[in-house]
Amino acid sequence: KRVIGMTRTIREEAMARLFSQHEFDVKTTLCIADLGCASGPNTFTVVSELILTSERIRQKLNRAQLEYQVYLNDLPGNDFNSVFMSLPKFHQKLIEQAGPALNGQCFVTGLPGSFYGRLLPCQSLQFVHSSYSLYWLSQLPEGTEGNEGNIYLSTKSPPSVVKAYTEQFQKDIGVFLRSRSDELAKGGQMVLTYWGRNTEEPTCMGSDCVWGLFDTVLNQLVSEMTFVRFLRREPSGQQSFVGGEIISPPQEFINSFEIFSNWVKSARMATNLPDFVGLKR
């Protein structure tokens, strides 16, 4: 939730940029997609904020009333039933904050499926948001057999394993960006927030002591054979990276690339968590 709050200004700037685009000619409906929405108290936080921001800008520019089509995406195993049960409260709060003009003006659709591929028709979205989801890989990379005993990339991981995770991430992020490029309308905006790192060392995630502790506990709880099976079925998928080292979309698609350092500081932790990066199209 704190990360969502810290990146609010970025989303507001992106929404303002959307309204300033000459290509932005939505007369009736603004379509928003939140990719990796999960289920819980934060599911509607960003969506509500984006709609309220849009309403403020629209009124300031004296634009016509908009309808809002919201797509909440996550894997099919996500608890969408819980999300749908929260819809009445979401609509009620939205009306309380934005006024009765939004009554019946917002439509929410669950969109199960992997965002590593197309989810919607071409040029059907004006705004795409994703927070803390892109470090999950689409699948366990091939060639990780030498990483037994670890649940992530560690200093004990051989170079072949680091290379396997890096190549899988490059492949996944390429598919993601190409898919969103097809789905975004001309002038559309995209804000991505994800873990990064401030060093070129690929196994440094800034919270090694925490993940190392998980390694130790898991190794003590299960036998080696059972753990290897678990490792192959449940990859951590947490590939962190230096901005620009692995992800390199065309520069004309990036409005800003911002790094927020040491966003969580807790006396209970022996180290700071990794940096994260905000990317806007």
KOLLUM-817453 format. One record per residue (C-alpha): z negated, y, x; residue number from 1; residue in one letter. Coordinates in Angstrom, 3 decimals. Each point is the difference from the previous one (the first is absolute). Example, Ala and Ser with C-alpha at 12.3 -4.5 7.8 and 13.67 -1.06 7.14 Angstrom:
BEGIN
          z          y          x     i   aa
     -7.800     -4.500     12.300     1    A
      0.660      3.440      1.370     2    S
END
This chain:
BEGIN
          z          y          x     i   aa
      0.000      0.000      0.000     1    K
     -0.742      2.345      2.890     2    R
      3.455     -0.585      1.453     3    V
      1.562      0.823     -3.375     4    I
     -1.938      3.256     -0.011     5    G
      1.014      0.885      3.548     6    M
      3.694     -0.491     -0.727     7    T
      0.006      1.927     -3.260     8    R
      1.496      3.117      1.586     9    T
      2.902     -2.054      1.321    10    I
      0.813     -1.298     -3.473    11    R
     -0.299      3.466     -1.522    12    E
      2.432      1.391      2.567    13    E
      2.419     -2.844     -0.678    14    A
     -0.149      0.625     -3.756    15    M
      0.600      3.714      0.539    16    A
      2.955     -0.855      2.226    17    R
      1.372     -2.246     -2.746    18    L
      0.001      2.867     -2.505    19    F
      1.617      2.324      2.548    20    S
      2.941     -2.331      0.631    21    Q
      3.308      1.150     -1.428    22    H
      0.708     -3.658     -0.718    23    E
     -3.121     -0.295     -2.155    24    F
      1.376      0.265     -3.499    25    D
     -2.342     -2.097     -2.104    26    V
      0.167      1.393     -3.497    27    K
     -2.200     -2.563     -1.703    28    T
     -1.613     -2.671      2.183    29    T
     -1.619     -0.056      3.441    30    L
     -0.186     -3.553      1.348    31    C
     -2.791     -0.898      2.437    32    I
     -0.650     -3.309      1.773    33    A
     -3.273     -0.959      1.672    34    D
      0.697     -2.975      2.256    35    L
     -2.976     -2.220      0.761    36    G
     -2.080      1.384     -2.868    37    C
     -2.577     -2.854      0.040    38    A
     -2.583      0.005     -2.807    39    S
     -3.262      1.876     -0.117    40    G
     -1.477      3.498     -0.246    41    P
      2.641      1.568      2.275    42    N
      3.085     -1.440     -1.709    43    T
      0.670      3.087     -2.120    44    F
     -1.430      2.610      2.383    45    T
      3.258      0.926      1.726    46    V
      2.104     -0.337     -3.145    47    V
     -2.279      2.385     -1.913    48    S
      0.034      2.449      2.892    49    E
      3.802     -0.051      0.251    50    L
      0.436      0.627     -3.723    51    I
     -2.511      2.863     -0.002    52    L
      1.652      1.517      3.075    53    T
      3.396     -0.272     -1.655    54    S
     -1.330      1.694     -3.133    55    E
     -1.434      2.925      1.975    56    R
      3.264      0.530      1.866    57    I
      2.082     -0.434     -3.150    58    R
     -2.016      2.598     -1.890    59    Q
      0.088      2.415      2.934    60    K
      3.791     -0.281      0.131    61    L
      0.238      0.208     -3.790    62    N
      1.813     -3.332     -0.207    63    R
      0.330     -2.041     -3.187    64    A
     -2.596     -2.631     -0.900    65    Q
      0.522     -3.299      1.819    66    L
     -0.660     -3.580     -0.897    67    E
     -1.357     -2.249      2.726    68    Y
      1.054     -3.571      0.708    69    Q
     -2.444     -1.671      2.395    70    V
      0.677     -3.329      1.706    71    Y
     -3.030     -1.795      1.425    72    L
      1.165     -2.591      2.504    73    N
     -1.801     -2.814      1.746    74    D
      0.461     -3.700      0.607    75    L
      0.045     -2.262     -3.083    76    P
     -3.503     -1.235      0.826    77    G
     -1.453      3.477     -0.518    78    N
     -2.380      0.366     -2.950    79    D
      2.368      1.966     -2.225    80    F
     -2.040     -0.945     -3.082    81    N
     -2.872      2.038      1.409    82    S
      2.376      2.868      0.713    83    V
      1.351     -0.014     -3.547    84    F
     -3.508     -0.084     -1.462    85    M
     -0.699      3.239      1.872    86    S
      2.986      1.798     -1.535    87    L
     -1.812      1.521     -3.030    88    P
     -2.577      1.608      2.292    89    K
      2.782      1.228      2.291    90    F
      1.899      1.627     -2.871    91    H
     -3.149      1.562     -1.435    92    Q
     -1.031      1.520      3.324    93    K
      3.529      1.263      0.626    94    L
      0.026      1.860     -3.318    95    I
     -3.448      1.444      0.699    96    E
      1.190      1.349      3.350    97    Q
      3.533      1.114     -0.876    98    A
     -0.337      0.830     -3.678    99    G
      1.373     -1.477     -3.244   100    P
      3.587      0.715      1.035   101    A
     -0.090     -3.225      2.033   102    L
     -1.042     -2.112     -2.975   103    N
      2.624     -2.736     -0.285   104    G
      1.952      1.379      2.954   105    Q
     -1.014     -2.562      2.645   106    C
      1.276     -3.577      0.043   107    F
     -1.375     -2.614      2.397   108    V
      1.750     -3.232      0.955   109    T
     -1.270     -2.852      2.144   110    G
      2.555     -0.991      2.625   111    L
     -0.924     -3.329      1.624   112    P
      1.940     -0.959      3.112   113    G
      0.262      0.586      3.731   114    S
      0.975      3.488      1.116   115    F
      1.837     -1.644      2.891   116    Y
      3.121      0.050     -2.133   117    G
      1.462      1.817     -3.002   118    R
     -2.282      0.549     -2.982   119    L
      1.890      2.520     -2.127   120    L
      3.560      1.220     -0.695   121    P
      1.787      2.390      2.332   122    C
     -1.143      3.645     -0.052   123    Q
     -2.602     -0.681     -2.676   124    S
     -3.025      1.553      1.761   125    L
     -0.947      3.551      0.920   126    Q
     -3.295     -0.760      1.770   127    F
     -1.219     -3.067      1.913   128    V
     -3.534     -0.431      1.311   129    H
     -1.611     -2.787      2.002   130    S
     -3.410      0.020      1.661   131    S
     -1.424     -2.653      2.307   132    Y
      2.497     -2.653     -1.033   133    S
      2.783      0.029      2.582   134    L
     -1.996     -1.751      2.712   135    Y
      0.124     -3.189     -2.085   136    W
      2.960     -2.030      1.142   137    L
      2.350     -1.780     -2.375   138    S
     -0.744     -3.317      1.700   139    Q
     -1.719     -1.576      2.979   140    L
      2.330      0.499      2.966   141    P
      1.490     -3.001      1.715   142    E
     -1.317     -0.652      3.476   143    G
     -3.724      0.614     -0.537   144    T
     -1.125     -3.478      1.017   145    E
     -1.701      1.334      3.127   146    G
     -2.374      2.209     -1.995   147    N
     -2.424     -2.692     -1.149   148    E
     -3.560      1.243     -0.267   149    G
      1.012      3.554     -0.940   150    N
      0.580      1.559     -3.409   151    I
      1.902      2.976      1.412   152    Y
      1.639      1.198      3.199   153    L
     -2.652      0.007      2.706   154    S
     -0.188      0.290      3.774   155    T
      0.138     -3.809      0.037   156    K
      3.324     -0.096     -1.837   157    S
      2.945     -0.972      2.239   158    P
      2.940      2.440      0.320   159    P
      2.159     -2.317     -2.113   160    S
     -2.348      0.459     -2.969   161    V
     -0.043      3.787      0.393   162    V
      3.799     -0.050      0.135   163    K
      0.173     -2.193     -3.115   164    A
     -2.182      2.358     -2.040   165    Y
      1.866      3.060      1.270   166    T
      3.402     -1.416     -0.894   167    E
     -1.214     -1.085     -3.440   168    Q
     -1.339      3.480     -0.690   169    F
      3.237      1.614      1.172   170    Q
      1.948     -2.259     -2.326   171    K
     -2.326      0.656     -2.945   172    D
     -0.147      3.775      0.402   173    I
      3.776      0.125      0.291   174    G
      0.393     -1.855     -3.297   175    V
     -2.629      2.237     -1.605   176    F
      1.693      3.242      1.047   177    L
      3.486     -1.171     -0.968   178    R
     -1.272     -1.117     -3.409   179    S
     -1.771      3.294     -0.669   180    R
      3.045      1.932      1.207   181    S
      2.040     -1.697     -2.725   182    D
     -2.643      0.562     -2.690   183    E
     -0.791      3.660      0.739   184    L
      2.095      2.616     -1.725   185    A
      1.556      2.725      2.140   186    K
     -2.734      2.390      1.080   187    G
     -2.723     -2.528     -0.836   188    G
     -3.232     -0.076      1.978   189    Q
     -1.932     -2.861      1.589   190    M
     -3.514      0.114      1.467   191    V
     -1.233     -2.984      2.019   192    L
     -3.473     -0.430      1.489   193    T
     -0.791     -2.857      2.336   194    Y
     -2.071     -1.061      2.981   195    W
      1.168      1.030      3.431   196    G
     -1.453      0.152      3.484   197    R
     -0.225      2.614      2.733   198    N
      0.881     -2.282      2.886   199    T
      3.020     -2.021      1.051   200    E
     -2.157     -3.100      0.366   201    E
      1.242     -2.194     -2.893   202    P
     -3.255     -1.940     -0.379   203    T
     -2.189      3.102     -0.290   204    C
     -0.875      0.776     -3.599   205    M
     -3.024      2.204      0.601   206    G
     -2.345     -2.408     -1.760   207    S
      0.222     -3.020      2.274   208    D
     -3.722     -0.677     -0.178   209    C
      0.191     -0.471     -3.773   210    V
      2.989     -2.348      0.034   211    W
     -1.361     -1.784      3.041   212    G
     -3.194     -0.654     -1.946   213    L
      2.051     -1.486     -2.841   214    F
      1.672     -2.268      2.534   215    D
     -3.357     -1.232      1.256   216    T
     -1.441     -0.595     -3.456   217    V
      3.068     -1.853     -1.246   218    L
      0.121     -2.193      3.070   219    N
     -3.614     -0.961     -0.563   220    Q
      0.514     -0.750     -3.680   221    L
      3.044     -2.229      0.133   222    V
      1.409     -2.686      2.232   223    S
      2.918      0.790      2.290   224    E
      2.456     -2.050     -2.044   225    M
     -1.040      1.642     -3.259   226    T
      0.104      3.441      1.591   227    F
      3.533     -0.486      1.297   228    V
      1.165     -0.898     -3.513   229    R
     -1.772      3.081     -1.359   230    F
      1.576      2.171      2.671   231    L
      3.485     -1.150     -0.930   232    R
     -0.520      0.487     -3.720   233    R
     -1.860      3.295      0.054   234    E
      1.358      2.336      2.695   235    P
     -1.897      3.243      0.426   236    S
      3.289      1.877      0.013   237    G
     -1.660      2.968      1.663   238    Q
      2.590      1.255      2.467   239    Q
     -0.965      3.488      1.089   240    S
      2.297      2.154      2.069   241    F
      0.641      3.293      1.702   242    V
      2.063      2.413     -2.094   243    G
      3.645     -0.206      1.010   244    G
     -0.435     -3.113      2.142   245    E
      0.914     -2.499     -2.694   246    I
      1.027      2.013     -3.043   247    I
      2.947      2.313      0.669   248    S
      1.815      1.121     -3.163   249    P
      2.672      2.712      0.329   250    P
     -1.666      3.324      0.823   251    Q
      1.676      1.779     -2.906   252    E
     -2.042     -2.137     -2.390   253    F
     -3.369      1.140      1.396   254    I
     -1.542      3.308     -1.082   255    N
     -3.208     -0.558      1.943   256    S
     -1.835     -2.654      1.970   257    F
     -3.746      0.633      0.072   258    E
     -2.802     -1.861      1.755   259    I
     -3.619      0.118     -1.183   260    F
     -2.465     -1.212      2.629   261    S
     -3.362     -1.706     -0.412   262    N
     -0.140      0.464     -3.743   263    W
     -3.085     -2.182     -0.452   264    V
     -3.154      0.386      2.043   265    K
     -2.920     -2.249     -0.801   266    S
     -3.213     -0.532      1.900   267    A
      0.149     -3.647     -0.998   268    R
      3.240     -0.575      1.906   269    M
      0.276     -0.144      3.764   270    A
      3.453      1.581      0.008   271    T
      2.252      2.263     -2.017   272    N
      2.641     -1.507     -2.233   273    L
      3.685      0.510      0.893   274    P
      1.967      3.117     -0.665   275    D
      2.425      0.051     -2.881   276    F
      3.340      1.662     -0.423   277    V
      1.525      1.880     -2.914   278    G
      3.779     -0.129     -0.225   279    L
      1.988      2.091     -2.445   280    K
      3.635     -0.386     -0.778   281    R
END
